[in-house]
Amino acid sequence: ERFTEALDLAKGLREETAVAMMLERLALTAHWLGELDRADELITAALRRFRSGPVCHGMSLALHTAGTITLRRGNLAGAQEFFADSLRNAPASWLEVPFALEGLAMVAGRRGHGERAIRLFCAARYIRGGDRLYAEPAWRRQVEGSLGDWGVPDDDEIERIAEEVGRLNREQVMAYALH
């Protein structure tokens, strides 16, 4: 209700970026409610507005939401492309990068690339500083619920991977995630 109210206000003020951001939030909400057709409509409208407006961090968020919806529909190739685009559009700060990395990790895990999934997940956790940066509870549950799909190795192997990933800089993390 609040997002719908905010959307109406943004439309009344003709604030296109705010309209796009509210459409993205409504799309994510529809996704979590299981209303995937509605989520698709809303995220398509949000992406169209973001693409026609000034560059802002909302594009990365909208691409991530599109990836989340697409992953839920089981389209791994489409989800991977949206999460990769989200990563490419993430601003210079690390704030949005972990979400895109986690999305890519879930895709890799579902494709049977467990070690890649773990590396991407560890990179996200490292960048996030453990749990210091906020992650929506529903997203956190989705990511953590997918860990079992990855063929998680023993604790020593995970620790080794986490230490290795923790030594990478932003460019190295981005290169690994995107290639």
C-alpha positions, 0 to 999 in steps of 0.5 A: 500500500505504501509503495502504491501511495508513493508511486501515485505521489511520484507520478503526480510530481512527474519524478520519473526516477522515483516512479521507476524506483516505486515500480521496482519495489512493487515488482519485488513485492509482487514477486515475494507474493507469488504474483509473477505475471504482475511482477513481470509487468511492473519490472518491465515498466521500471526498466523501461523508465530507468533506461530512458532516464538519467543513470542512477543506482536504481537501474542496478536494483531493477536489473537484480529484481528482474533476475530474481523474478526470472530465476524464480521462473526457472530461466537460468540463462535469463537470470544470469544475464539480469544479475550480470547486468545488475553487477555491471550497472552497480555504482562505484560503492560496493553496496549493491554488488553483493546482491548481484553476486549472490544472484549469480551464485544461485544460478551457478549452483542450479547449473551444478557449478558448486565451487563457482557458486561458493566463490561468488557467495563468499565474495558477496559475504566478504564485500558485505562485511559478513552481515554488516550491510543490510540484506532483505530477510526474504532475499537472505532466506532465498540465498541461504536456502539455495546453499544446499544445492551447491554441493557444499564442501567441508568447512576447511575447503570453504574456509580456504575459498573464503580466504582466497576470495577475500584477497581479491580487489573489486576488479578481480571480483567483477572479472571472475563474476562476469567471465 
